[in-house]
Amino acid sequence: MSISKDELVDVANLARLGLPEDSLDKYTSELDSILNYVQRLSGVDTSNVDPLIHSESEDYTPLRLDEQNNLNEVQAFRDDFLDNAPQTEGHFFKVPKIGD
């Protein structure tokens, strides 16, 4: 697979990257090397390779159950957490203003 300078500029514009004009050859070459490597990897036969992780694995960590928490416990946790803050306002941290 090969990539042209124009394609590189298009991708850079989509990614909102400002590439200097004098570096386009370097970046084109590097991206071309990466794409060629990925193309080589896609040709590897993995049909006899077992997946490393899947939902039935013994090492699978399930997501926690979506359970409703006790409101009093949540409020106590929040209050303990806010007690350690230098300044609070209601149930929120109060921080210095950064910008205008």
Backbone torsions as a table, in degrees:
resi	resn	phi	psi	omega
1	MET	NA	140.1	-179.1
2	SER	-130.2	145.5	179.2
3	ILE	-121.2	139.4	-179.9
4	SER	-92.7	166.5	176.9
5	LYS	-61.1	-39.4	-179.8
6	ASP	-62.8	-41.5	178.3
7	GLU	-65.6	-39.3	178.1
8	LEU	-62.4	-44.3	178.8
9	VAL	-62.8	-41.3	178.0
10	ASP	-61.7	-45.6	179.3
11	VAL	-64.1	-42.4	179.4
12	ALA	-62.6	-40.1	177.6
13	ASN	-65.0	-41.4	178.2
14	LEU	-63.2	-35.7	-179.9
15	ALA	-86.6	2.3	-179.3
16	ARG	59.2	40.9	177.5
17	LEU	-103.4	134.6	175.5
18	GLY	-96.6	101.8	-179.9
19	LEU	-94.9	127.3	177.0
20	PRO	-64.6	141.7	-177.8
21	GLU	-57.3	-36.3	-177.0
22	ASP	-76.0	-7.5	179.5
23	SER	-104.6	-0.5	-175.5
24	LEU	-60.9	-40.1	178.7
25	ASP	-61.3	-44.4	-179.5
26	LYS	-62.0	-49.8	-178.2
27	TYR	-67.1	-35.4	176.8
28	THR	-62.3	-44.7	179.7
29	SER	-63.9	-43.6	-179.0
30	GLU	-66.5	-44.2	179.0
31	LEU	-66.0	-36.8	177.3
32	ASP	-62.2	-41.3	178.0
33	SER	-63.0	-42.0	179.3
34	ILE	-63.9	-46.4	-179.7
35	LEU	-63.7	-38.1	176.6
36	ASN	-64.6	-38.3	178.0
37	TYR	-65.6	-43.3	178.1
38	VAL	-62.6	-38.3	178.1
39	GLN	-64.3	-39.1	176.5
40	ARG	-63.7	-41.2	179.4
41	LEU	-64.8	-35.6	-179.5
42	SER	-67.5	-18.3	179.3
43	GLY	-88.3	-3.4	-179.1
44	VAL	-74.7	133.4	178.9
45	ASP	-79.8	112.5	179.4
46	THR	-112.5	17.9	-176.0
47	SER	-64.8	-27.6	-179.7
48	ASN	-100.6	13.8	-179.0
49	VAL	-101.9	126.4	178.1
50	ASP	-73.4	145.0	176.4
51	PRO	-63.7	148.0	-179.9
52	LEU	-76.5	-39.7	-178.7
53	ILE	-138.5	136.0	171.1
54	HIS	-154.6	171.4	-170.0
55	SER	-64.2	-18.8	-178.4
56	GLU	-101.6	10.0	179.9
57	SER	-70.1	149.8	176.7
58	GLU	-66.6	-26.8	-178.7
59	ASP	-89.3	4.5	-176.1
60	TYR	-68.2	129.6	177.4
61	THR	-103.0	110.2	-178.3
62	PRO	-71.4	157.8	174.7
63	LEU	-69.6	153.1	179.0
64	ARG	-66.7	155.7	177.0
65	LEU	-69.8	146.2	178.6
66	ASP	-87.1	89.2	-177.2
67	GLU	-112.2	147.7	177.4
68	GLN	-75.9	130.4	178.8
69	ASN	-83.8	154.6	175.9
70	ASN	-68.0	124.3	-176.0
71	LEU	-59.5	-38.0	179.8
72	ASN	-64.9	-38.9	178.5
73	GLU	-66.1	-41.0	179.7
74	VAL	-64.3	-44.9	-180.0
75	GLN	-65.3	-39.1	178.9
76	ALA	-65.6	-41.6	177.9
77	PHE	-62.8	-45.6	179.9
78	ARG	-61.8	-44.3	-179.2
79	ASP	-64.4	-41.8	176.8
80	ASP	-61.7	-40.6	-179.2
81	PHE	-65.4	-46.0	-178.7
82	LEU	-70.3	-26.8	177.9
83	ASP	-62.2	-23.9	-179.9
84	ASN	-86.8	-7.0	-178.0
85	ALA	-81.1	144.9	177.8
86	PRO	-62.2	-40.8	179.0
87	GLN	-142.4	141.6	176.1
88	THR	-134.4	160.1	173.7
89	GLU	-138.7	107.5	-173.9
90	GLY	66.5	-126.5	179.3
91	HIS	-101.6	28.0	-175.5
92	PHE	-129.2	155.8	170.7
93	PHE	-72.5	142.1	174.4
94	LYS	-109.4	123.6	-176.5
95	VAL	-125.4	156.9	178.9
96	PRO	-65.1	149.3	177.3
97	LYS	-68.1	135.7	-176.8
98	ILE	-97.0	-42.0	-175.0
99	GLY	-127.5	-176.2	-179.5
100	ASP	-79.9	NA	NA
